[in-house]
């Protein structure tokens, strides 16, 4: 006969149903905790991305503002009368890149080599609908030879060509060498200016390399790529006793995405700069090339840049509907600046407004992936550019910088 275990000493436990319920509850709690941790991690990574983009964008804006200010340092900001200089020797602006009838390709050299086209599919290119600009600067070395040169004589050969004598001679020997002048990318490009008038030309032939006292050369007007053009000079530029500088530094700022066809090396989107090779002809005796290198990123994550160029009201026709007439903007069916016209730099009317630029306001945006979407929340309008689609549920991070050319503050 077996012994009977007292009732109070029987082992106790959970039933199968209780264990299943507890496991289910625990799983729900674990999934919720993991989701919370994942959301927090995504918020953290997104915040770091935005902070990083803002930090690098801030440096990029500083670079652009500095270049714009320095470009305007030696050129007084704007023509005085209608019919003034048709060339913007300081800033070359491009509005609404990739628009129908506008600029769909930016040559990187006067020869037309290595153009930057609009981005499509996985191919590299500039982002359509964004703005871009170039800054052209003369001598980076404040030498008497470079900065003291003037036009001492001028002969008109045709509407687009001149023979000029420059004194003192601003050129170093290699800049006027035969092969150099024949090379469209390294032939000297000259910047003429006096008071409120400035224009650009390029050396096409050396008549007399001269001495330190003077040099005689043939020059031609330029096209959008800075190559020789048949477009007539205008506005009394170049002219007798105008100052002459040899163009040395060229930089272009644009929103660009690199090639995205290789899944192991995804394309990078952001604010990029193109620059010609660093040069100092006075010291090295090597002619500068105006060919721009491939775009180099200075701020990742920036996907839009819009710029308002400040010109005197007299040179900026009224907008419809009326807005601040001093801000030169591009509006649908109301091209008040014409920056997107391929020949804007050569147009006697449009060029006047470009030559009248005295400042700029730059807006940039970083879209990127967001942790939480916000359906039907309108996206901020970026100056004169409405993102497409207008309601994409993503709130953009926007930064801006304002620039007034130094010579307008300290004439």
C-alpha positions in Angstrom: 0.0 0.0 0.0 1.5 3.4 -1.1 1.8 6.3 1.2 -0.4 9.2 0.4 1.2 12.7 0.1 -0.5 15.2 2.2 -2.6 17.8 0.4 -0.5 20.8 1.7 2.8 19.3 0.3 1.7 18.7 -3.3 4.0 20.5 -5.9 2.3 23.6 -7.5 2.9 25.2 -11.0 1.5 27.0 -14.1 -0.9 25.4 -16.5 0.0 25.3 -20.2 -2.6 28.0 -20.9 -1.1 30.3 -18.3 2.4 29.8 -19.8 1.1 30.6 -23.3 -0.6 33.8 -22.1 2.5 34.9 -20.2 4.7 34.2 -23.2 2.4 36.2 -25.5 2.3 39.1 -23.1 6.1 39.0 -22.7 6.5 38.9 -26.5 4.3 41.9 -26.9 6.3 43.8 -24.3 9.6 42.8 -25.9 8.4 43.8 -29.4 7.2 47.1 -28.1 10.5 47.7 -26.3 12.4 46.8 -29.4 10.2 49.1 -31.5 10.8 51.9 -29.1 14.5 51.3 -29.1 14.6 51.2 -32.9 12.5 54.4 -33.2 14.9 56.1 -30.7 17.9 54.9 -32.7 16.4 56.2 -35.9 15.6 59.5 -34.3 19.2 59.7 -33.0 20.7 58.8 -36.4 18.4 61.2 -38.2 19.3 64.0 -35.7 23.0 63.3 -36.2 22.5 63.4 -40.0 20.7 66.7 -39.8 23.3 68.2 -37.4 26.0 67.0 -39.7 24.3 68.4 -42.8 23.7 71.7 -41.1 27.3 71.9 -39.9 28.8 71.2 -43.3 26.2 73.4 -45.0 27.1 76.3 -42.7 30.7 75.9 -43.9 29.6 75.7 -47.5 27.5 78.9 -47.2 30.5 80.6 -45.6 32.7 79.6 -48.6 30.1 80.9 -51.1 29.6 84.1 -49.2 33.3 84.7 -49.0 33.8 84.0 -52.7 30.9 86.4 -53.6 32.3 89.1 -51.4 35.9 88.7 -52.7 34.6 88.7 -56.3 32.9 92.0 -55.8 35.9 93.6 -54.1 37.5 95.1 -57.1 34.4 95.8 -59.2 31.9 98.5 -58.3 28.5 97.0 -58.1 26.3 97.9 -61.0 26.1 99.9 -64.2 25.0 103.6 -63.8 22.9 103.9 -66.9 20.9 101.7 -69.3 23.0 100.4 -72.0 26.0 99.7 -69.7 28.3 96.8 -69.7 26.6 93.5 -71.0 29.0 91.3 -69.2 29.1 90.1 -65.6 32.8 89.8 -64.9 32.2 89.1 -61.2 29.3 86.6 -60.8 27.7 84.3 -63.4 24.3 83.2 -62.3 22.3 80.2 -63.5 18.6 80.0 -62.5 16.4 77.0 -62.6 18.8 74.5 -64.2 17.3 71.9 -66.4 14.1 73.8 -67.1 12.5 73.6 -70.6 14.2 76.1 -72.9 16.9 76.8 -70.3 20.3 75.4 -69.5 20.5 71.6 -69.5 24.3 71.4 -69.6 27.1 73.3 -68.0 30.5 73.0 -69.8 33.4 72.6 -67.4 35.9 74.1 -69.8 36.0 76.7 -72.6 36.6 73.9 -75.0 33.3 72.4 -73.9 34.9 69.3 -72.4 33.5 67.3 -69.4 30.0 69.0 -69.3 27.8 68.6 -66.2 24.3 67.6 -67.3 21.1 67.2 -65.4 20.7 64.2 -63.2 18.5 61.4 -64.6 18.0 57.9 -63.3 21.2 56.6 -61.8 23.5 58.9 -63.9 25.5 61.7 -62.2 24.4 65.3 -62.7 23.1 68.5 -61.3 19.6 68.4 -59.7 17.0 69.9 -62.0 15.2 72.9 -60.7 18.1 74.2 -58.6 20.2 77.3 -59.0 23.9 77.5 -59.5 26.5 80.2 -59.9 30.1 80.8 -60.8 32.6 83.3 -59.3 35.4 84.6 -61.5 38.4 86.3 -59.8 41.5 88.0 -61.1 45.0 87.8 -59.6 45.3 86.1 -56.2 48.6 87.8 -55.7 48.5 91.6 -55.2 51.4 92.3 -57.6 52.0 95.6 -59.2 52.4 93.8 -62.5 48.9 92.3 -62.4 46.9 94.9 -60.7 48.4 98.0 -62.2 47.6 97.1 -65.9 45.4 99.4 -68.0 44.4 99.6 -71.7 46.7 102.2 -73.2 45.4 101.8 -76.8 42.6 100.1 -78.5 41.7 99.4 -82.2 38.3 98.0 -83.3 38.7 95.1 -85.7 35.1 94.0 -85.7 32.1 94.1 -83.4 33.5 91.2 -81.4 37.3 91.6 -81.8 39.8 94.3 -80.7 43.5 94.9 -80.8 44.6 96.4 -77.5 47.9 97.5 -75.9 48.1 96.8 -72.2 50.6 98.7 -70.0 52.3 97.7 -67.9 52.5 94.2 -69.3 50.4 91.9 -67.0 51.4 88.7 -68.6 54.1 86.2 -67.5 56.1 84.7 -70.4 54.3 81.4 -70.6 50.8 83.0 -70.8 51.6 84.4 -74.2 53.4 81.4 -75.6 52.1 80.1 -78.9 50.8 76.7 -77.7 49.3 78.3 -74.7 47.3 80.9 -76.7 46.3 78.2 -79.1 44.9 76.0 -76.2 41.4 77.3 -75.7 41.4 76.2 -72.0 44.6 78.0 -71.1 44.5 81.1 -73.3 44.5 84.2 -71.0 41.0 85.5 -70.2 41.0 89.2 -69.4 38.7 91.1 -67.0 38.2 94.8 -67.9 36.7 97.2 -65.4 36.5 100.9 -64.5 33.9 102.4 -62.1 30.6 100.6 -62.8 31.5 99.0 -66.1 33.1 95.6 -66.6 33.4 93.0 -69.2 35.3 89.8 -70.2 37.4 88.9 -73.3 40.0 86.3 -74.2 43.3 86.6 -75.9 43.2 85.0 -79.4 46.5 86.2 -80.9 49.8 87.7 -79.6 50.8 90.7 -81.8 53.7 91.7 -79.6 54.6 90.0 -76.3 56.4 93.2 -75.6 58.5 94.0 -72.5 57.6 94.8 -68.9 56.3 98.1 -70.2 53.5 96.8 -72.5 52.1 94.0 -74.6 49.9 94.0 -77.7 47.2 91.3 -78.2 44.1 90.6 -80.1 41.0 89.8 -78.0 37.6 88.4 -78.6 34.3 88.5 -76.8 33.3 85.2 -75.0 30.4 82.9 -75.0 28.9 81.1 -72.0 31.8 78.6 -71.9 34.4 81.5 -71.9 35.4 80.5 -75.5 35.7 83.0 -78.3 32.4 84.3 -79.5 31.0 86.4 -82.4 28.8 88.4 -80.1 29.5 92.1 -80.2 31.1 93.9 -77.4 28.8 96.5 -75.9 28.5 99.3 -73.3 31.8 100.8 -74.0 33.8 97.9 -72.7 36.7 97.3 -73.2 37.8 100.9 -73.4 40.8 103.2 -73.1 42.3 103.4 -69.6 40.2 100.6 -68.3 41.9 98.4 -65.7 42.8 94.9 -66.9 43.2 91.7 -64.8 44.1 88.2 -66.0 41.5 85.7 -64.8 43.0 83.2 -62.5 40.4 81.7 -60.2 37.1 80.2 -61.3 34.7 78.3 -59.0 31.2 77.0 -59.6 28.7 76.0 -56.9 25.9 73.6 -57.6 23.6 70.9 -56.2 25.0 67.6 -57.7 24.5 63.9 -57.3 27.3 61.4 -58.2 26.8 58.2 -60.1 24.3 55.9 -58.4 24.5 52.8 -60.6 26.8 50.7 -58.3 24.9 49.4 -55.3 28.1 49.0 -53.4 29.0 52.6 -53.9 25.7 54.6 -53.7 25.6 58.1 -55.2 26.2 61.1 -52.9 23.9 64.1 -53.1 24.8 67.5 -51.8 26.3 70.9 -52.4 29.3 70.6 -54.6 32.0 72.9 -55.9 34.0 72.8 -59.2 37.3 74.7 -59.3 40.0 75.2 -61.8 43.5 74.0 -60.8 45.2 76.3 -58.2 47.7 78.5 -60.0 50.0 81.5 -59.3 51.5 82.5 -62.7 53.5 85.4 -61.2 55.5 82.9 -59.1 55.4 79.7 -61.1 55.3 81.1 -64.6 52.6 78.5 -65.5 49.5 79.7 -67.3 46.2 79.1 -65.5 43.7 76.7 -66.9 40.0 77.7 -66.9 38.9 74.0 -67.1 36.9 73.1 -64.0 37.6 69.8 -62.2 34.9 67.3 -61.4 32.4 68.4 -58.8 33.7 68.0 -55.2 31.3 67.7 -52.3 31.4 70.3 -49.5 28.0 69.6 -47.8 26.3 66.2 -48.0 22.5 65.9 -47.8 21.7 69.3 -49.4 19.3 68.7 -52.3 18.1 72.2 -53.2 19.6 75.7 -53.5 17.8 78.8 -54.6 19.3 82.2 -54.9 17.8 85.7 -55.1 20.2 88.2 -56.7 20.0 91.8 -55.4 20.0 94.4 -58.1 19.0 98.1 -58.0 15.3 98.5 -58.6 15.9 100.5 -61.8 17.4 97.3 -63.4 14.8 94.9 -62.1 11.4 95.2 -63.8 8.3 94.8 -61.7 7.1 91.3 -60.9 3.5 90.1 -61.5 2.0 90.2 -58.9 4.1 93.1 -57.6 6.8 92.1 -55.1 10.0 93.7 -53.9 11.3 95.0 -57.2 14.9 95.0 -55.9 14.9 91.2 -55.8 15.7 89.7 -59.1 13.7 86.5 -59.3 12.6 84.0 -61.9 8.8 83.4 -61.9 6.7 81.2 -64.2 5.9 83.1 -67.4 7.7 86.2 -66.0 11.4 85.9 -66.6 12.7 89.0 -64.9 16.4 88.1 -64.9 16.9 85.6 -67.8 19.7 83.9 -65.9 18.5 80.6 -67.4 19.0 81.8 -71.0 22.1 80.2 -72.5 23.4 83.5 -73.8 22.5 85.6 -70.8 26.0 86.7 -70.2 26.1 88.1 -73.8 22.7 89.7 -73.9 22.8 93.5 -73.8 19.6 93.8 -71.8 19.9 90.7 -69.5 23.6 91.3 -69.1 23.0 94.7 -67.7 21.0 93.2 -64.8 23.7 90.6 -64.2 26.4 93.3 -64.2 24.2 95.1 -61.7 24.4 92.4 -59.0 25.2 94.0 -55.6 24.3 91.1 -53.3 22.6 87.8 -53.0 20.5 85.7 -50.6 21.2 82.0 -50.7 18.7 79.4 -49.5 19.6 75.7 -49.2 17.5 72.7 -48.1 18.2 69.2 -46.8 15.4 66.7 -47.3 16.7 63.3 -46.5 14.8 60.4 -45.0 12.5 61.3 -42.1 11.6 59.0 -39.2 7.9 60.0 -39.1 6.0 61.2 -42.2 3.5 63.9 -41.9 0.8 63.3 -44.5 -0.7 66.4 -46.1 1.6 68.7 -44.3 2.8 71.4 -46.8 6.5 71.7 -47.6 8.0 75.2 -47.0 8.4 77.1 -50.3 12.1 77.6 -50.9 12.3 81.2 -52.1 10.9 81.0 -55.7 10.9 77.2 -56.0 8.0 75.0 -54.9 9.1 71.3 -54.2 7.5 68.7 -56.3 5.2 67.1 -55.1 4.0 70.1 -53.0 2.8 67.8 -50.2 5.3 65.0 -49.7 5.0 64.7 -45.9 8.6 65.7 -45.3 9.6 68.8 -43.4 12.8 70.2 -44.8 15.7 71.7 -43.0 16.4 75.1 -44.4 19.4 77.4 -44.0 20.1 80.7 -45.6 22.9 83.3 -45.9 22.8 86.9 -47.2 25.7 88.6 -49.0 26.3 92.2 -49.9 29.4 92.9 -51.9 32.0 94.6 -49.8 32.5 97.5 -52.2 28.9 98.5 -51.8 29.6 98.9 -48.1 33.1 100.4 -48.3 33.3 102.0 -51.7 
